[in-house]
Every structure is written in C-alpha cells, then in structure tokens.
Amino acid sequence: MKSLVSKTLTISLFLLASFSISAGEIKIKINKKYLNFPVSHKEDRQRMIFKTDGKPDLSVVIRLAPEEADYWVFKDVSDLKGKTVTITYNGSDKALNRIYQDDIIAGQDSLYKEKNRPQFHFTTRRGWINDPNGLVYYDGEYHLFYQHNPYEREWENMHWGHAVSKDLIHWEELPDALYPDHLGGMFSGSAVIDYDNTAGYNKGKTPAMIAAYTAAGDKQVQCIAYSLDKGRTFTKYTGNPVIDSKHIWNSQDTRDPKVFWYKPGKHWVMVLNERDGHSIYTSPNLKDWKYESHVTGFWECPELFELPIDGNPANTKWVMYGATGTYMLGSFDGKVFTPEKGKYQYTTGLIYAAQTITNMTDGRRVQIGWGRVSHPGMPFNGMMCLPTELTLRTTKEGPRLFNVPVKETEQLFTPAGNWTSLTTDKANELLKEFYSADCLRIKTKFKLSHATSAGFNLFGQKIIDYDMNSNTINGRFYSPEDMTSMELSADIYIDRTTIEVFIDGGVYSYSMGRRPDSNNKEGLHFWGHNIDIKNLEVFKVKSIW
C-alpha cells in the first residue's frame, strides 16, 4: 500500500498542470482512462458530485480515505478525454486531493489474482454487486447487466454494471451502463431487442436494445432507455417514467420490470413486482403500458416464461417465479397468468434474484442468479452464480423445474480421477490428493444402505447432509424420485468462497459460502454408516480470468 500511495503522489504532481484544486472542489482535465479513489471504512459516507464542463451529471456518496485506504475504486472516464471534470466533496479536502487519474486502475497488477477472488464465477473488478439485470443475447454477445455500487463494497449508489461474454463463461467487464439520475438510483430490470421498431428508436438496420428498469427515488417508478451500440451507451427516454405507480396499488414496493414480446398477441408484456406479488402489464410500444392482472405470493424480481415438458414443444407450461427460488406452473394468455396449484421450490441458499436471458436463439432457457456472499479482504462483494439451464421434466409428482449448469461450463473442467464401487474409507483415501485445491468439481453417487444419515464434508463443513429419518438434505425436505434405490447423486462445484450443489440431475439445487473449519484435518470426506460410493469423479478447474 505504501508504494501505491507514493505512486499516487507522484502522479498527482505530474498531472498538476491539468489538476486545479480549491476548498471542497477539484477540477481535472481528463487525459487518462480512469479516475482512482481511495476508500476507507473508518470514514463516514459523504456526498460527491461530478460536473462535466460545468454541468452536473452524477451525484454519489463515498468514504474517501484521507490517509491509508482499505482499497481503491475507480470511474471509467475514457469518454470524457479532453473535457474538464469538476468534483465537489462534502468530506475531507485531504481525501479529495488523493483522487488521481491513470490509464490503469489502482491495484491492476493483482486484478483477478486476489486471494479470495472466485475463479469460475463472475465478480466485478471493484465494488458491490447484486441482482443480475437486462440479461439479453444479441449479435454474438451475452449481456450481463447488474446492480452495482462502483464506489464501495457495500450497497449504495445503484448503477447498472455491464459485462459481455461470447460463451456465458468468460466475461469482459465494460463501463457502467446506467447511472443514478433525478428520478433515483438504478434498480433492477430487463432488456429486449426491439426488432420491429415498436418504440421508434431503430436506426437503419440496427435494432435498439431497450432496457426497462426501476428508478428508486422518493418513490419507485418504471423507466426505459435505449442503446444503438450494443449496450455500450444508453439514452434515457425523455418521457420517463412510463409507469408511475399511481394505479390500484399506490405502493412504494413496485419494481424489477421483466419485459418480453408475446408473439401470439403481438404486444410487449411486463411482469412487475408490486407489493404482494407480480402484476402484468401490456404495451404496443414499450412506452404506453396498460395494467392487466396480478398474481399474489411473490416478492421481487419476477419472471414469466414458457417451457416444453420433457422437450415436447406440443406440451408446454408457463413458469412464474420470484427472487427466492420458488415458482408456480400454469397457463398464460398474454394478459393473465393462471396458476394450476401452489408454489414449488427448485433452489435454495445463496442464490437470489435470478433472471433468464432474453432473445437466445437456440431455444434454451438460461438463468443467472446473484450469489449473496462476501469475499473476505477483497475490494468487491457479491458474485454471479453459475449460469444454469432450466427445463421442465416429468416426475412422480408431475412436471417440475430442473436446473443444471449450462453445457458451456464443461470447458472449465479437466478430469483428475474417476472411480466406481468404493467403500467410504477407500474414497476418502483417494480424495486426499485434492485437499489443497482451491477449486474443484466433484460428481458422486452414493447408496445410503444402513445409514440413517450420511453425507460429504469439506474440512468439517457439511456440503451434503442427508437425514433419512426426516428426509432432509442440509435441513430442507427432499425425497429422491426413487426412494427404494437408497441412492443420492450430487454434482458439486467448489470455488474459493462458494459451493454450488446440484442434486439428482438438477431437480433440486442449493448454494453456500465456503466456510471450512481451519482446525479440521479431514479434508474431503464421506461419512455415514456402511454407505457405498457407487461413483466418484473429480475434476480440476480452469480459471475464467
């Protein structure tokens, strides 16, 4: 850190000709790519306002460090080269004067190599992330927008962060796409491609990418913005908000619009979380919305989509879900979703606010969810769970949602061992060589036999804990499709700070923070009275960075 401070002072002096300082304010003529900011959690948040060529364009809060920083954050200002940025700050002038510009971010030399950086889950370079937003595929790119506080590793200053990928696995982080404005912070939403130019923003043969989002100020309202450069920059609709929440609900809790094109009705559908559930709106042009119906029993981050049962396009059901991994099956006529029965649950644990990708061309329904986990000592917080494919399959209880990692993840895993018909002792012996691995994938099927409880641990942390008496897995009720077999299968993904587990082909999945007991020496360890390990596969993992 001392060398970084020294570098900061050197750069600040070097750039003095383009850096004007007065009490509570600095002016910087931008000639580099980034502005770097020191952050200390010993400091209180203070208001910081950016003005470009004298015009206010962003207001945030930040804990600027007057002395040693806990970490550094940055703002991409590459689009402002040659312009003068004025920054005012309500806190310490000494802290304000430590801001500097550079063509690299502070800490670039260790980026993606940090001790607790997940190696095959997406994380932002700096700051807090939560809900995935605007998941859309267009022109060879998957777009991952997400809730982002670029100025701290805790929640605040909601922007839409942005990353793109060619394969759903390797991500390139781009500058933030949406910024807080006079209507409030940029809360969650979705994105579509307006091929038919219903909103009137298309340019020639280039269709507009349109984001629908919640602006959260004094109240929560729904807005849209459009992009003609594949999501790199957005222009907000001058008529925002498009829904101002003055209809029957009259509630502050109205957010997270999920928009899709309903082909049979030739109109747009918005599913919007409002108070006690999901409301459905329709629109011909993404600007003028009509309230249609409401389904109670959900909270935040709505989804509504159609899936074939067992891959049969002639036999489909609609799926509605919310942020918590619960869902309903039913029918949808373009205006009203009619559930058949109550709710089911397909996933639990760290995952929250999952959203599916719009506009995929191969027919798959792929989701990405927020992983609610911190990474000790890191200048970032939160991550995205593995992208997974959702399917409806027939079970003994009827059609149910299955959830497995997408096929693209296979490129990350190299076989390191494959065994069958093992005793517990033999399996545990074989696993010893993998104790020191910081990332692994393990696939296994074991037979409970005489065990009333059995499972699989990582240095004392129970990754699988199945109780035959209560039929629970890690405390949640779970009954295998064929109880007479006494078998349980699991596909386990272990990253540096998280673990994701997919049970029996994805009929149930869960996730957890990786929290091994430092005093426990048992490593990777099957346990349970006289259980049989029918199959055990171990894979080494390649970093996505």
C-alpha positions as CSV (number, residue, x, y, z in Angstrom):
1,M,0.0,0.0,0.0
2,K,2.9,2.4,0.7
3,S,4.1,2.0,-2.8
4,L,0.6,2.8,-4.1
5,V,0.4,5.9,-2.0
6,S,3.8,7.0,-3.3
7,K,2.7,6.4,-6.9
8,T,-0.5,8.4,-6.2
9,L,1.5,11.4,-5.0
10,T,3.9,11.2,-8.0
11,I,1.1,11.0,-10.5
12,S,-0.8,13.9,-8.8
13,L,2.3,16.1,-9.0
14,F,3.0,15.0,-12.6
15,L,-0.6,16.0,-13.6
16,L,-0.6,19.3,-11.7
17,A,-1.0,21.2,-15.0
18,S,-4.3,19.6,-15.6
19,F,-5.4,19.4,-12.0
20,S,-6.9,22.5,-10.3
21,I,-7.7,22.4,-6.5
22,S,-9.8,24.6,-4.3
23,A,-11.6,24.0,-0.9
24,G,-14.0,21.1,-1.3
25,E,-13.6,21.0,-5.0
26,I,-11.1,19.8,-7.6
27,K,-11.0,20.3,-11.4
28,I,-9.4,17.6,-13.6
29,K,-8.8,17.9,-17.3
30,I,-9.2,14.3,-18.4
31,N,-6.4,12.8,-20.4
32,K,-6.3,9.3,-18.9
33,K,-8.8,6.4,-18.9
34,Y,-9.6,6.2,-15.1
35,L,-10.1,8.3,-12.0
36,N,-8.9,6.4,-8.9
37,F,-10.5,6.9,-5.5
38,P,-9.1,5.8,-2.1
39,V,-11.8,4.2,0.2
40,S,-11.7,3.7,4.0
41,H,-14.5,2.2,6.0
42,K,-13.3,4.2,9.0
43,E,-14.8,7.2,7.3
44,D,-18.5,8.2,7.0
45,R,-20.1,8.5,3.6
46,Q,-20.1,12.0,2.2
47,R,-21.7,13.4,-0.9
48,M,-19.6,13.6,-4.1
49,I,-20.9,15.5,-7.2
50,F,-19.3,15.3,-10.6
51,K,-19.8,18.0,-13.2
52,T,-18.5,17.8,-16.8
53,D,-17.7,21.1,-18.4
54,G,-19.6,22.7,-15.6
55,K,-22.8,20.7,-15.9
56,P,-23.8,18.3,-13.0
57,D,-24.1,14.7,-14.3
58,L,-23.6,12.4,-11.3
59,S,-24.2,12.5,-7.5
60,V,-23.0,9.7,-5.3
61,V,-21.8,9.0,-1.7
62,I,-18.3,7.6,-0.9
63,R,-16.0,7.1,2.0
64,L,-12.9,8.8,0.7
65,A,-9.7,8.0,2.7
66,P,-7.6,10.9,3.9
67,E,-4.9,8.5,5.0
68,E,-4.3,4.8,4.2
69,A,-7.0,3.3,2.1
70,D,-8.7,-0.1,2.7
71,Y,-8.8,-0.4,-1.1
72,W,-9.2,1.8,-4.2
73,V,-12.1,2.1,-6.6
74,F,-12.4,3.8,-10.0
75,K,-14.5,5.5,-12.5
76,D,-14.0,5.0,-16.2
77,V,-13.7,8.4,-17.8
78,S,-12.4,7.4,-21.2
79,D,-15.4,9.0,-22.9
80,L,-14.5,12.4,-21.3
81,K,-11.0,12.8,-22.7
82,G,-10.2,16.5,-23.3
83,K,-13.1,17.6,-21.0
84,T,-12.8,19.1,-17.6
85,V,-14.4,17.3,-14.7
86,T,-15.2,19.2,-11.5
87,I,-15.6,17.1,-8.4
88,T,-17.0,18.5,-5.2
89,Y,-16.9,16.6,-1.9
90,N,-18.6,17.3,1.5
91,G,-15.8,15.5,3.4
92,S,-12.1,15.9,3.9
93,D,-10.2,18.0,1.4
94,K,-7.1,15.9,2.1
95,A,-9.1,12.8,1.0
96,L,-10.5,14.7,-2.1
97,N,-7.0,15.6,-3.2
98,R,-5.8,12.0,-3.2
99,I,-8.0,11.3,-6.3
100,Y,-5.8,10.8,-9.4
101,Q,-6.2,9.8,-13.0
102,D,-4.3,7.0,-14.7
103,D,-4.6,4.6,-17.6
104,I,-4.8,1.7,-15.2
105,I,-6.9,1.1,-12.1
106,A,-5.2,1.1,-8.7
107,G,-4.3,-2.5,-7.9
108,Q,-4.3,-3.6,-11.6
109,D,-1.3,-5.7,-11.1
110,S,-3.2,-8.1,-8.8
111,L,-6.6,-8.0,-10.6
112,Y,-8.3,-11.4,-10.8
113,K,-5.3,-12.9,-8.9
114,E,-6.5,-11.8,-5.4
115,K,-6.6,-14.5,-2.7
116,N,-10.3,-14.6,-2.3
117,R,-11.3,-13.8,-5.9
118,P,-13.7,-16.6,-7.2
119,Q,-12.1,-18.3,-10.2
120,F,-15.1,-19.5,-12.2
121,H,-17.8,-17.2,-11.1
122,F,-18.3,-13.6,-12.3
123,T,-17.3,-10.9,-10.0
124,T,-16.9,-7.2,-10.6
125,R,-13.4,-5.6,-10.5
126,R,-14.4,-3.2,-7.7
127,G,-17.5,-2.6,-5.6
128,W,-20.7,-4.2,-4.6
129,I,-22.9,-6.2,-7.0
130,N,-26.4,-7.8,-6.5
131,D,-29.3,-8.6,-8.9
132,P,-28.5,-9.5,-12.5
133,N,-30.3,-7.1,-14.8
134,G,-31.0,-6.9,-18.5
135,L,-29.8,-10.4,-19.5
136,V,-30.1,-10.5,-23.2
137,Y,-28.3,-12.1,-26.2
138,Y,-27.6,-10.1,-29.3
139,D,-25.2,-10.3,-32.2
140,G,-23.0,-13.0,-30.7
141,E,-22.8,-11.5,-27.2
142,Y,-24.4,-12.3,-24.0
143,H,-25.0,-9.2,-21.9
144,L,-24.9,-9.3,-18.2
145,F,-26.1,-6.0,-16.6
146,Y,-26.2,-6.0,-12.8
147,Q,-26.8,-3.8,-9.7
148,H,-23.5,-2.1,-9.0
149,N,-22.1,0.3,-6.5
150,P,-18.8,1.2,-8.1
151,Y,-17.7,3.3,-5.1
152,E,-17.8,0.8,-2.2
153,R,-18.1,-2.9,-1.5
154,E,-21.4,-2.3,0.4
155,W,-24.8,-1.4,-1.1
156,E,-25.4,2.1,-2.3
157,N,-25.2,4.4,-5.4
158,M,-27.1,1.9,-7.6
159,H,-25.8,1.8,-11.2
160,W,-26.2,-0.8,-13.9
161,G,-22.9,-2.5,-14.2
162,H,-22.2,-4.3,-17.6
163,A,-20.2,-7.3,-18.8
164,V,-20.3,-9.2,-22.0
165,S,-19.4,-12.8,-23.0
166,K,-19.2,-15.0,-26.1
167,D,-19.7,-18.2,-24.2
168,L,-21.5,-17.4,-20.9
169,I,-18.4,-18.3,-19.0
170,H,-15.6,-15.8,-19.8
171,W,-16.7,-12.2,-19.1
172,E,-15.3,-8.8,-20.1
173,E,-16.4,-6.1,-17.8
174,L,-17.3,-2.8,-19.5
175,P,-18.1,0.6,-18.1
176,D,-21.3,1.1,-16.2
177,A,-24.3,1.4,-18.4
178,L,-26.9,3.3,-16.4
179,Y,-26.3,5.9,-13.7
180,P,-28.4,7.4,-10.9
181,D,-30.4,10.5,-12.0
182,H,-33.1,12.9,-10.8
183,L,-35.6,10.0,-10.5
184,G,-33.3,8.0,-8.2
185,G,-31.0,5.1,-8.2
186,M,-31.0,2.5,-11.0
187,F,-32.8,-0.6,-9.5
188,S,-33.3,-3.9,-11.3
189,G,-34.9,-4.5,-14.7
190,S,-34.6,-6.3,-18.0
191,A,-33.6,-5.7,-21.6
192,V,-35.1,-6.6,-25.0
193,I,-34.2,-6.2,-28.7
194,D,-36.9,-4.1,-30.5
195,Y,-36.6,-5.8,-33.9
196,D,-39.9,-4.3,-35.1
197,N,-39.1,-0.8,-34.1
198,T,-42.2,-0.6,-31.9
199,A,-40.6,2.2,-29.8
200,G,-39.3,4.1,-32.8
201,Y,-35.6,4.1,-31.8
202,N,-34.1,1.8,-34.5
203,K,-31.6,3.3,-36.9
204,G,-31.5,1.8,-40.3
205,K,-31.0,-2.0,-39.9
206,T,-29.8,-1.6,-36.3
207,P,-32.5,-2.5,-33.8
208,A,-32.5,-0.8,-30.5
209,M,-31.6,-2.6,-27.3
210,I,-34.1,-1.3,-24.8
211,A,-33.7,-1.5,-21.0
212,A,-36.7,-1.4,-18.7
213,Y,-35.7,-0.5,-15.2
214,T,-36.9,0.8,-11.8
215,A,-35.7,4.3,-10.8
216,A,-35.8,4.5,-7.0
217,G,-36.0,7.9,-5.5
218,D,-38.8,9.3,-3.4
219,K,-40.9,6.5,-4.9
220,Q,-40.2,3.6,-7.2
221,V,-41.1,4.2,-10.9
222,Q,-40.6,2.3,-14.1
223,C,-38.4,3.7,-16.9
224,I,-36.9,2.8,-20.2
225,A,-33.6,3.6,-22.0
226,Y,-32.3,2.6,-25.5
227,S,-29.0,1.8,-27.0
228,L,-27.8,1.6,-30.6
229,D,-24.3,0.5,-29.9
230,K,-24.9,-3.0,-28.4
231,G,-25.5,-1.7,-24.8
232,R,-22.3,0.3,-24.5
233,T,-24.2,3.6,-24.0
234,F,-27.9,4.2,-23.3
235,T,-30.1,7.2,-23.8
236,K,-33.0,7.5,-21.3
237,Y,-36.5,8.2,-22.6
238,T,-37.4,11.8,-22.1
239,G,-41.0,10.8,-21.1
240,N,-39.8,8.7,-18.2
241,P,-41.4,7.3,-16.0
242,V,-43.5,5.0,-18.2
243,I,-45.3,3.6,-15.1
244,D,-45.6,6.0,-12.2
245,S,-47.3,3.6,-9.7
246,K,-50.5,5.6,-9.3
247,H,-52.8,2.8,-10.1
248,I,-54.6,0.5,-7.6
249,W,-51.5,-0.5,-5.6
250,N,-50.3,3.0,-4.7
251,S,-47.2,1.4,-3.1
252,Q,-43.5,2.1,-2.8
253,D,-42.8,-1.6,-3.5
254,T,-43.1,-1.6,-7.3
255,R,-40.0,-2.7,-9.0
256,D,-37.9,-5.0,-11.2
257,P,-39.7,-5.0,-14.6
258,K,-39.2,-8.1,-16.7
259,V,-40.2,-7.4,-20.3
260,F,-40.7,-9.9,-23.2
261,W,-42.5,-10.0,-26.6
262,Y,-45.7,-12.0,-26.6
263,K,-45.9,-13.2,-30.2
264,P,-49.5,-14.5,-30.3
265,G,-50.8,-11.1,-29.2
266,K,-48.2,-9.0,-30.9
267,H,-47.5,-6.9,-27.9
268,W,-45.0,-6.5,-25.1
269,V,-45.6,-7.9,-21.7
270,M,-44.1,-6.5,-18.5
271,V,-44.2,-8.6,-15.3
272,L,-43.7,-6.2,-12.4
273,N,-43.3,-6.9,-8.7
274,E,-45.9,-4.9,-6.8
275,R,-46.5,-5.1,-3.0
276,D,-47.7,-8.8,-2.5
277,G,-46.9,-10.3,-5.9
278,H,-46.4,-9.9,-9.6
279,S,-48.5,-7.6,-11.8
280,I,-48.8,-8.0,-15.6
281,Y,-48.9,-5.0,-18.0
282,T,-49.1,-4.9,-21.8
283,S,-47.8,-2.4,-24.3
284,P,-47.6,-1.9,-28.1
285,N,-44.5,0.2,-27.9
286,L,-42.7,-0.1,-24.6
287,K,-43.8,3.4,-23.6
288,D,-47.5,3.1,-23.0
289,W,-48.5,0.4,-20.5
290,K,-51.8,-1.0,-19.5
291,Y,-52.4,-2.9,-16.2
292,E,-53.9,-6.3,-16.9
293,S,-53.7,-8.6,-13.8
294,H,-52.0,-9.6,-10.6
295,V,-50.7,-12.9,-9.0
296,T,-50.1,-12.8,-5.3
297,G,-47.4,-14.8,-3.4
298,F,-44.1,-13.5,-4.8
299,W,-41.6,-10.9,-3.7
300,E,-39.2,-9.1,-6.1
301,C,-37.5,-10.0,-9.4
302,P,-40.4,-11.5,-11.4
303,E,-40.0,-14.0,-14.3
304,L,-42.6,-15.5,-16.7
305,F,-41.7,-17.9,-19.5
306,E,-43.0,-20.9,-21.3
307,L,-41.2,-24.3,-21.3
308,P,-41.8,-27.6,-23.0
309,I,-42.3,-30.7,-20.8
310,D,-39.7,-33.3,-21.5
311,G,-38.6,-31.4,-24.6
312,N,-42.0,-31.8,-26.3
313,P,-43.0,-28.4,-27.9
314,A,-46.6,-29.6,-28.2
315,N,-46.8,-29.9,-24.4
316,T,-45.8,-26.8,-22.5
317,K,-46.5,-24.9,-19.3
318,W,-45.7,-21.4,-18.2
319,V,-43.4,-20.8,-15.3
320,M,-43.7,-17.8,-13.0
321,Y,-41.1,-17.2,-10.3
322,G,-39.7,-14.6,-8.0
323,A,-36.4,-13.8,-6.2
324,T,-36.4,-16.7,-3.7
325,G,-36.3,-19.7,-5.9
326,T,-40.0,-20.6,-5.7
327,Y,-42.2,-21.0,-8.7
328,M,-45.7,-21.7,-10.0
329,L,-46.7,-23.6,-13.1
330,G,-49.8,-22.6,-15.1
331,S,-51.1,-21.0,-18.3
332,F,-50.8,-17.5,-19.8
333,D,-53.0,-15.9,-22.4
334,G,-50.9,-12.8,-22.9
335,K,-52.6,-10.8,-20.1
336,V,-53.4,-13.2,-17.3
337,F,-51.2,-15.9,-15.7
338,T,-53.4,-18.7,-14.2
339,P,-51.5,-20.9,-11.8
340,E,-52.5,-24.6,-11.6
341,K,-51.6,-25.1,-7.9
342,G,-49.4,-23.6,-5.3
343,K,-45.7,-22.9,-5.2
344,Y,-42.7,-25.3,-5.6
345,Q,-39.0,-24.7,-4.8
346,Y,-36.2,-25.7,-7.1
347,T,-33.2,-24.0,-5.5
348,T,-32.2,-22.5,-2.1
349,G,-29.1,-21.0,-0.5
350,L,-27.0,-18.0,-1.6
351,I,-28.8,-17.5,-4.9
352,Y,-31.3,-14.7,-5.2
353,A,-33.0,-12.6,-7.9
354,A,-32.2,-15.0,-10.7
355,Q,-33.1,-13.8,-14.2
356,T,-33.3,-15.6,-17.5
357,I,-31.6,-14.5,-20.7
358,T,-33.9,-12.9,-23.4
359,N,-33.5,-13.5,-27.1
360,M,-31.5,-16.7,-27.0
361,T,-31.5,-18.3,-30.5
362,D,-31.0,-21.9,-29.5
363,G,-34.3,-22.4,-27.6
364,R,-32.7,-22.8,-24.2
365,R,-33.9,-21.0,-21.1
366,V,-30.8,-20.0,-19.2
367,Q,-30.7,-18.1,-15.9
368,I,-28.1,-16.3,-13.9
369,G,-28.6,-15.5,-10.2
370,W,-26.9,-13.3,-7.7
371,G,-24.7,-15.1,-5.2
372,R,-25.1,-13.4,-1.8
373,V,-21.6,-13.9,-0.5
374,S,-18.8,-11.7,0.6
375,H,-15.2,-12.3,-0.1
376,P,-13.0,-11.6,3.0
377,G,-10.5,-8.9,2.5
378,M,-11.5,-8.1,-1.1
379,P,-12.4,-4.8,-2.7
380,F,-15.6,-6.3,-4.1
381,N,-18.7,-8.0,-2.7
382,G,-21.1,-10.5,-4.2
383,M,-20.9,-12.6,-7.4
384,M,-23.0,-14.3,-10.0
385,C,-23.9,-17.9,-9.6
386,L,-23.1,-20.3,-12.4
387,P,-25.4,-19.9,-15.5
388,T,-27.8,-22.8,-15.5
389,E,-30.3,-24.2,-18.0
390,L,-33.9,-24.6,-16.8
391,T,-36.1,-27.4,-18.1
392,L,-39.5,-28.9,-17.2
393,R,-39.4,-32.7,-16.7
394,T,-41.9,-35.2,-15.6
395,T,-41.5,-36.5,-12.0
396,K,-43.7,-38.7,-9.8
397,E,-45.4,-35.6,-8.6
398,G,-45.9,-34.0,-12.1
399,P,-43.8,-31.6,-14.1
400,R,-41.1,-29.9,-12.1
401,L,-38.4,-27.4,-12.9
402,F,-34.9,-28.8,-13.2
403,N,-31.8,-26.6,-13.0
404,V,-28.2,-27.6,-14.2
405,P,-25.1,-25.7,-15.2
406,V,-25.0,-24.9,-18.9
407,K,-23.1,-27.1,-21.2
408,E,-20.5,-24.3,-21.8
409,T,-19.2,-24.9,-18.2
410,E,-17.6,-28.2,-19.4
411,Q,-14.7,-26.3,-20.9
412,L,-13.5,-25.4,-17.5
413,F,-13.1,-28.9,-16.1
414,T,-10.3,-31.4,-16.6
415,P,-10.8,-35.0,-15.4
416,A,-8.5,-35.8,-12.5
417,G,-10.0,-39.1,-11.3
418,N,-12.9,-41.5,-12.0
419,W,-13.7,-44.4,-9.7
420,T,-16.6,-46.8,-9.1
421,S,-17.8,-49.1,-6.3
422,L,-15.8,-47.6,-3.4
423,T,-16.0,-48.0,0.3
424,T,-16.1,-44.8,2.3
425,D,-12.5,-45.4,3.5
426,K,-11.2,-46.0,0.0
427,A,-13.0,-42.9,-1.4
428,N,-11.6,-40.7,1.4
429,E,-8.1,-42.0,0.8
430,L,-8.3,-41.2,-2.9
431,L,-9.6,-37.7,-2.2
432,K,-6.5,-36.8,0.0
433,E,-4.5,-35.6,-3.0
434,F,-7.1,-32.9,-3.6
435,Y,-7.1,-31.4,-0.1
436,S,-5.0,-28.4,-1.2
437,A,-7.0,-27.5,-4.3
438,D,-8.8,-24.1,-4.0
439,C,-11.3,-25.1,-6.8
440,L,-12.8,-28.4,-7.7
441,R,-15.7,-30.1,-9.3
442,I,-16.9,-33.4,-7.7
443,K,-19.6,-35.7,-9.1
444,T,-20.7,-38.6,-7.0
445,K,-23.5,-41.1,-6.4
446,F,-23.7,-42.9,-3.1
447,K,-26.0,-45.5,-1.7
448,L,-27.2,-44.9,1.9
449,S,-27.5,-48.6,2.7
450,H,-27.6,-48.9,6.5
451,A,-27.1,-45.2,7.2
452,T,-29.9,-43.2,8.7
453,S,-27.8,-40.1,7.9
454,A,-24.9,-39.7,5.6
455,G,-23.1,-37.0,3.6
456,F,-19.9,-35.3,2.3
457,N,-17.8,-32.7,4.1
458,L,-15.1,-30.2,3.2
459,F,-12.8,-29.7,6.2
460,G,-15.8,-30.1,8.6
461,Q,-18.2,-28.1,6.5
462,K,-21.2,-30.2,5.5
463,I,-21.7,-29.9,1.8
464,I,-24.2,-32.8,1.8
465,D,-26.0,-33.8,5.0
466,Y,-28.9,-36.3,4.2
467,D,-31.2,-37.4,7.0
468,M,-33.2,-40.5,6.2
469,N,-35.5,-40.1,9.2
470,S,-36.8,-36.7,8.3
471,N,-35.9,-36.8,4.5
472,T,-34.0,-33.6,4.6
473,I,-30.9,-32.6,2.8
474,N,-29.0,-29.9,4.7
475,G,-32.1,-29.2,6.7
476,R,-34.5,-28.9,3.7
477,F,-37.1,-31.6,2.9
478,Y,-36.0,-33.7,-0.1
479,S,-37.2,-37.1,-1.3
480,P,-35.4,-38.7,-4.2
481,E,-37.6,-39.8,-7.1
482,D,-36.9,-43.5,-6.3
483,M,-36.6,-43.9,-2.6
484,T,-36.2,-47.7,-2.9
485,S,-32.8,-47.3,-4.5
486,M,-31.5,-45.5,-1.4
487,E,-29.3,-43.5,-3.8
488,L,-28.4,-39.9,-3.9
489,S,-26.3,-38.2,-6.7
490,A,-24.7,-34.8,-6.5
491,D,-22.7,-32.5,-8.8
492,I,-20.6,-30.2,-6.6
493,Y,-18.8,-27.0,-7.7
494,I,-16.3,-25.7,-5.2
495,D,-14.9,-22.2,-5.8
496,R,-12.7,-20.2,-3.4
497,T,-15.5,-18.7,-1.5
498,T,-18.6,-20.6,-2.6
499,I,-20.1,-24.1,-3.2
500,E,-22.9,-24.9,-5.5
501,V,-24.6,-28.4,-5.4
502,F,-27.0,-29.9,-7.9
503,I,-28.9,-33.0,-6.6
504,D,-30.2,-35.9,-8.8
505,G,-29.8,-34.2,-12.1
506,G,-30.9,-30.8,-11.0
507,V,-34.3,-31.4,-9.6
508,Y,-33.0,-29.6,-6.5
509,S,-30.0,-27.3,-6.1
510,Y,-28.5,-25.2,-3.3
511,S,-25.5,-23.0,-2.7
512,M,-23.5,-21.9,0.3
513,G,-20.5,-19.9,1.3
514,R,-17.3,-21.9,1.6
515,R,-16.6,-21.9,5.3
516,P,-14.2,-24.8,6.2
517,D,-13.1,-25.3,9.8
518,S,-9.4,-24.3,10.0
519,N,-8.9,-26.8,12.8
520,N,-10.4,-29.7,10.9
521,K,-8.0,-32.0,9.2
522,E,-10.4,-34.5,7.5
523,G,-10.4,-32.7,4.2
524,L,-12.8,-34.0,1.6
525,H,-14.7,-36.7,3.5
526,F,-17.6,-39.0,3.0
527,W,-19.4,-40.1,6.2
528,G,-22.3,-42.4,7.2
529,H,-22.7,-45.9,8.4
530,N,-21.7,-48.5,5.8
531,I,-22.5,-46.4,2.8
532,D,-21.4,-47.4,-0.7
533,I,-19.8,-44.8,-3.1
534,K,-21.1,-46.1,-6.4
535,N,-19.4,-43.4,-8.5
536,L,-16.8,-40.7,-7.8
537,E,-15.4,-38.2,-10.3
538,V,-13.0,-35.4,-9.6
539,F,-12.2,-32.5,-12.0
540,K,-9.6,-29.8,-11.8
541,V,-10.9,-26.3,-12.6
542,K,-9.5,-23.7,-15.0
543,S,-9.8,-20.0,-14.1
544,I,-12.2,-17.9,-16.2
545,W,-9.7,-15.0,-15.8
